[in-house]
Amino acid sequence: MRPKATRRKFLASCSTSTAALAALAPSGATGAAEEPGLGTPFLCLTCGSQFSETIRPPERCPICEDERQYVPPEGQQWTTLEKLRVAQKNAIRQEEPDLVSINTEPKFGIGQRAFLVRTPGGNVLWDCVALFDETTIARVRELVGVAEIAVSHPQYYTTMVEWSRAFGDAPVHIHEAERPWVMRPDPCVRFWSGREKGLFGGLKLVSTGGHFEGYQVLHWPAGAGGKGALMAGDQPQVCMDPKQVSFMWSYPNYIPLNAPTIR
């Protein structure tokens, strides 16, 4: 009896075949053929996840292999923070009073962006971008730095450990359910459980589940001129018509969440 076909097996077979053809061509600058020095925390070129230090690039990225993400047809590829600093830069913009956005240009990974929420008790970095350089550090320090970090879900973890270390080992708050998805474990990562967790300045983390089991959002009561703002990562996702939002289990593979889960 033939084994049941699944979307994951199909994607894996496509990636394997394409990778075999790609091996005939010269390896790219981010390929595994490169031999860096000891202790390199490699970055996945597809999702932007940073891994614990290794001599050679990891063989696989569990986040990309999950059905919510994907392994590109040419196979898994890797880069380093040093290379990223040469090719990209961060655009830091004031979005509203006490809210600053950080976007990497050109786009890297899945196009992650971060926000610095400023409060009288200390600043909270919401979500993370992979690019972390001296220009970004200097600008964030001008804004009184980072006291705490919170990340919505695994595809935004990126270089959160680098960010923490640059700002006095600021704690990184992640829901306990997401522990298996942390590719670079570090003492700065503080796992919490339950439904809600308070942060500086009246901010509150809320575990919602959905896109990931431990998905979390950040409620900012003082945002939007005192009306309150929801820092939502990509759940819900604001549509092209900003009067609508969408909820997805997988964004790149167009798999929606079902109605009971959304409720």
C-alpha positions in Angstrom: 0.0 0.0 0.0 1.4 3.4 -1.0 2.0 5.9 1.8 -0.5 8.8 1.9 0.8 11.9 0.1 1.0 15.1 2.1 1.8 18.7 1.3 5.0 18.5 3.3 6.3 15.4 1.5 5.4 17.0 -1.9 7.3 20.2 -1.0 10.3 18.2 0.3 10.5 16.1 -2.8 10.4 19.2 -5.0 13.1 20.9 -2.9 15.3 17.7 -3.0 15.1 17.5 -6.8 15.8 21.2 -7.4 18.6 21.2 -4.9 20.3 18.3 -6.7 20.2 20.4 -10.0 21.4 23.5 -8.1 24.4 21.5 -6.9 25.7 21.4 -10.4 26.0 25.2 -10.4 28.6 27.2 -8.5 27.6 27.6 -4.9 26.3 31.1 -3.8 27.8 33.4 -1.3 25.4 32.1 1.4 25.7 28.4 0.6 27.0 25.7 2.9 30.3 25.4 1.1 31.6 28.4 3.0 33.8 27.6 6.0 33.6 30.5 8.5 35.4 30.7 11.8 34.4 28.8 15.0 31.2 29.8 16.7 29.1 31.4 13.9 25.4 31.9 14.7 24.1 31.3 11.2 20.9 32.9 9.9 18.4 31.1 7.7 18.1 33.0 4.5 14.4 32.1 4.0 12.9 32.8 7.4 15.6 34.9 9.1 16.0 32.6 12.2 19.3 32.7 14.0 20.8 29.5 15.3 23.2 28.6 18.0 26.9 28.9 17.1 28.3 26.1 14.9 31.3 25.6 12.7 29.3 24.8 9.6 25.7 25.9 8.7 23.0 23.7 10.2 21.7 20.9 8.0 18.1 22.0 8.3 15.8 24.8 9.6 12.9 23.3 11.5 10.9 26.5 11.2 11.1 26.4 7.3 10.3 22.7 7.3 7.1 23.3 9.2 3.9 23.5 7.0 3.4 27.1 8.0 6.7 28.1 6.2 8.5 26.5 3.3 11.9 25.3 2.1 12.7 27.1 -1.2 13.1 25.0 -4.3 16.9 25.6 -4.4 17.2 24.1 -0.9 18.1 25.6 2.5 20.6 28.4 2.4 22.4 30.4 5.1 24.0 33.7 5.8 25.6 35.6 8.6 24.9 38.8 10.5 28.2 40.2 9.1 27.1 39.7 5.5 23.7 41.1 6.3 25.3 44.3 7.6 26.9 44.8 4.2 23.9 44.3 2.0 21.0 45.8 4.1 20.2 48.7 6.4 17.5 49.5 8.8 15.0 52.4 8.3 13.9 53.8 11.7 10.7 55.9 11.6 8.5 57.7 14.1 5.0 56.2 13.6 3.2 58.1 16.4 4.3 59.6 19.8 6.2 56.9 21.7 6.1 54.4 18.8 9.1 53.8 16.5 9.2 51.2 13.7 12.3 49.4 12.5 12.2 48.0 9.0 15.1 46.3 7.1 15.7 47.5 3.5 15.9 45.7 1.1 13.6 43.1 2.6 15.2 40.1 4.4 13.6 36.9 5.5 9.9 37.2 5.5 10.1 41.0 5.8 10.0 41.2 9.5 9.7 44.6 11.2 10.0 45.6 14.8 8.5 48.4 17.0 10.0 50.2 19.9 7.2 51.2 22.4 8.4 53.9 24.7 7.0 54.1 28.3 7.9 56.1 31.4 9.0 52.8 33.0 11.2 51.6 30.2 11.1 50.8 26.5 9.8 47.5 25.1 11.0 46.1 21.8 8.1 44.4 20.1 9.1 41.7 17.6 12.5 41.7 16.0 14.4 42.2 12.8 17.5 40.2 11.9 19.7 43.1 10.9 21.4 44.5 14.0 24.2 47.0 13.5 26.0 50.0 15.2 23.8 52.5 13.5 20.6 50.8 14.8 22.1 50.5 18.3 23.1 54.1 18.4 19.6 55.3 17.3 17.8 53.1 19.8 20.1 54.3 22.6 19.2 57.8 21.7 15.6 56.7 22.4 16.7 55.5 25.9 17.4 51.9 24.8 15.5 48.7 25.5 14.4 47.5 28.9 12.3 44.4 27.8 11.8 42.5 24.6 8.7 40.5 23.6 8.2 38.6 20.3 4.9 37.4 18.8 5.9 34.1 17.3 8.9 32.1 16.0 9.3 33.7 12.6 10.2 37.0 14.4 12.7 35.6 16.8 15.6 36.3 14.4 18.6 37.9 16.3 16.7 38.5 19.5 19.7 37.3 21.6 22.0 39.9 19.9 19.4 42.6 20.7 19.2 41.5 24.3 23.0 41.4 24.8 23.4 44.9 23.3 21.0 46.3 25.9 22.2 44.9 29.1 20.8 41.4 28.7 17.2 42.7 28.5 14.8 39.8 29.1 13.1 38.3 26.1 9.5 37.3 26.9 8.2 34.3 25.0 5.3 32.0 25.8 6.2 28.6 27.2 4.4 26.8 24.3 7.0 28.2 21.8 10.0 26.8 23.6 10.7 24.1 20.9 10.9 26.9 18.2 13.7 28.8 19.9 16.7 27.9 17.7 19.2 29.8 19.8 18.5 29.1 23.4 20.0 31.7 25.8 19.5 32.7 29.5 18.0 36.0 28.3 14.9 34.2 27.0 12.2 34.1 29.7 9.4 31.7 29.1 6.1 32.5 30.7 2.8 30.5 30.9 -0.8 31.3 31.3 -3.0 33.8 29.5 -1.6 37.3 30.3 1.7 38.8 31.5 2.3 42.4 32.5 5.3 44.4 31.2 6.6 48.0 31.8 4.4 51.0 31.4 1.1 49.1 31.7 1.8 47.0 28.6 0.3 43.5 28.6 1.2 40.3 26.7 -1.8 38.2 25.8 -1.5 34.6 24.7 -4.0 34.0 21.8 -2.8 30.9 20.1 -4.0 30.5 16.5 -1.1 31.0 14.0 1.2 29.3 16.6 0.1 27.6 19.9 1.9 30.1 22.0 1.3 33.1 19.8 1.2 36.4 21.8 0.1 39.9 21.1 0.9 43.1 23.0 -1.7 45.5 24.3 -0.6 49.1 24.6 -3.2 51.1 26.5 -1.6 54.5 25.9 -1.3 53.9 22.1 -3.3 55.7 19.4 -3.7 58.8 21.5 -5.0 57.0 24.5 -7.5 54.9 22.6 -5.3 51.8 23.0 -3.3 49.9 20.3 -2.8 46.2 19.6 0.7 45.2 18.6 -0.4 42.1 16.7 2.6 40.8 14.7 0.8 39.3 11.8 -2.3 38.0 13.6 -4.7 39.6 12.7 -3.1 40.8 9.5 -4.4 44.1 8.1 -5.7 43.7 4.6 -5.1 46.0 1.6 -8.5 47.4 2.5 -7.6 48.6 6.1 -11.2 48.2 7.2 -10.6 44.4 7.1 -8.3 41.9 8.8 -7.5 38.3 8.1 -6.3 35.4 10.2 -4.1 32.7 8.7 -2.5 29.5 9.9 0.1 29.8 7.1 0.6 33.0 5.2 3.1 31.9 2.5 1.0 28.7 1.9 -2.4 30.5 2.1 -3.9 28.2 4.8 -6.5 30.1 6.8 -7.5 29.6 10.4 -10.9 28.2 10.9 -13.8 30.2 12.4 -13.9 28.5 15.9 -10.1 29.2 16.3 -10.5 32.9 15.3 -13.4 33.3 17.7 
